[in-house]
Amino acid sequence: MMKTQPQNLKDLYKNSLAVPKIIKVIINVGIGRLVADSKNSEEIIKKVSHDISMITGQKPAIRQAKKSIASFKIREGMPIGLMVTLRGKRMRDFINKFVNLILPQSRDFWGIPLKSIDEKGNLNYGIRDHSIFPEISREQNPLTFGLEVTFVTNAKNRDQAIQLYEFLSFPLQINKSD
């Protein structure tokens, strides 16, 4: 007799509330280097903020430096990053777009490495060029930057999170050595 794969994650758990879920998606952009090297930092922040809001559908929060670092030309209170936290419908729409549009378009993409998933089950993935998103036009804004996407889950461990990501059709690199 052959075992079949469960069609639903709820089949693996006694209680439906124990099924792991993605709680939120956090998108971070570091702009410290762009701002430190230019004289027109307000305009750069405005352009990057506009692009992030086009990608996520939500205005990003500006993050400031907590202390000065002379070698990086950063002063305390200087804007060095932008952050967006997505929940609910915007989060689900972003996950759908990320898995079905963005990752297949990435250059030299062979899957998300399993080492990108931490012990708590959170997945961190970096994108080198934001212009891969369909909302962004290179002709309108030649400024390019990278961003980091974090998928936060309520999974109890890494194995539960891997099952969740596989069920949600995330293209994971399944290696025998991991």
N, C-alpha and C positions, 0 to 999 in steps of 0.2 A: 504494500500500500504506500502510495507516494504522498508526501506532505505538500500542501499547496500554500502559497504565500497569502497572507491575509490581505483582503481588498481594502481594509480600513485600519487605521492605527488603533481605533477603539477596540478592535478584536484582540489586541495584545494586552489590554489592561482590564482589570475587574471593574474599575470605576471610570466613567467617562471623563471625570474631572482630573484624573491622573495623567491623561494624555498630554505630552509636552506640546507647547505652542510657541510661536515667535511672538514675543511681547512687544518689542519695538525695534525699529531700525534707526541707527544713528549714522549720519553722514558728516564727516569732518573734512575740512579743507585748510591746509596750512598756507598762509599768505605772508608769513614773516619775511621771507627772502624777497618777494615781489615788492613789499612795502618798504623794506630797509634800503633797497637799491634805487628807489625812485623818489623824485621830489613831489610827485602828484599822487600821494597815497590815497587820498579821499576818492579820486576817480577810479583807481584800481579796485578799492573795496566796493565801490558802487557797481562796477562791471561784474566782479566775481559774485557779489550778492545777487545780482540780477540773474546770472546764469544758474546759480544754485536754486533760486526760487523757480526758474523755468523747469529745471530737472525734477524738483521735489513737489512743487505746488505749494510751497510754504516758505515764508521769509526766514532766512537764517539769523541766528544770534551771533553777534560779534564777540569773540573771546580775546581778552587782553593779556599781555605778559604780566606775570606775577612779580618778576624781578628783572633787573637789568643784566644783560650779558654783552660785554663790550666786543668780544670777538665776533659775535653775530650781528652787531650794530642794532641791538634791541634795547629799548629803554622800558622801564616799568610803566605800565598803563598803555603801552603802544598796542594797537590791534595786530594780532598775529595769526588769527584763525577765525573760521566761520563754522558753525555747527547747526545741524537740523536734526530734531528727533521726530520720527514719524510713528504714528499709531493709527489703528483703525483702518478705515477705507483707504487713506493715502498710503499707509504702509502696505496693504495688500496689493494696491495698484503698482507701487514701486517694486515689490518683490516679483510680481508678474512680468513687469517690463524688464527687470534686471535679469531674470532667468531666461526669458524667451527672446529678448532682443539684444541686450547689451553683451552678455557673455558670448553668444554665438558670433557676434561681430568683432570681438576682441582679436587682435592679431596674435598669432601663435598660441592660441588658447587650447589647452589639452585637458581641461578640467580643473576644479578647485582642489588644491592639495589638502589632504586630511590634516596636515600639520597646522592649517589655518584655523582649526577648531580647537579651542582651549578646553581645560578640564571641566569647566562649567557648562560647556556646550555652545558657547558664543562663537560665531563665525566672523572673522575679520578678513576683508578682501580689499586690496588696493587697486585703483584704476589710474594708470599713468596719464591719460589724456581724456579730459572731460568732453571733448568734441565727439566722442563715440555715441553720446546720447542723441536721439533724433530731434530733440527740441533745440539743439545748439547749432548755430550756423557759423562756420569759420569765416565767412565773408564779412559778417557784421561785427565780429569780435575776434581779432587775431590772437588775443591773449589766451594761452593754454595753461592749464594747471591740472594737477592730479587730485584725487580725492580718495578717502578711505571710508568703506562701508562696513558697519558692524551690525550683525543680526543677533539680537539678544533673545535667548530662550529661557524658559523655566524648566528645562530638562534637569534631571537629577545628576546625570553624568554624561560623559562624552559619547558613550555608545548609544544612549537614547537620542541624543542630538543628531548623531549620524543617521539613525533610522528616520528621524523627522525630516532631515534635509533630503534624504533619498526619496521619501514619500512625497515631498513637495517638488520633486523633479530637479533639484539642484544638481548640476553636472559635476559630481565629485570624482576625483581620481582614486579609484580603489586599487591600492597596491597590497600585495601579500606581505610586504615588509613592515607596513604601518600597524 
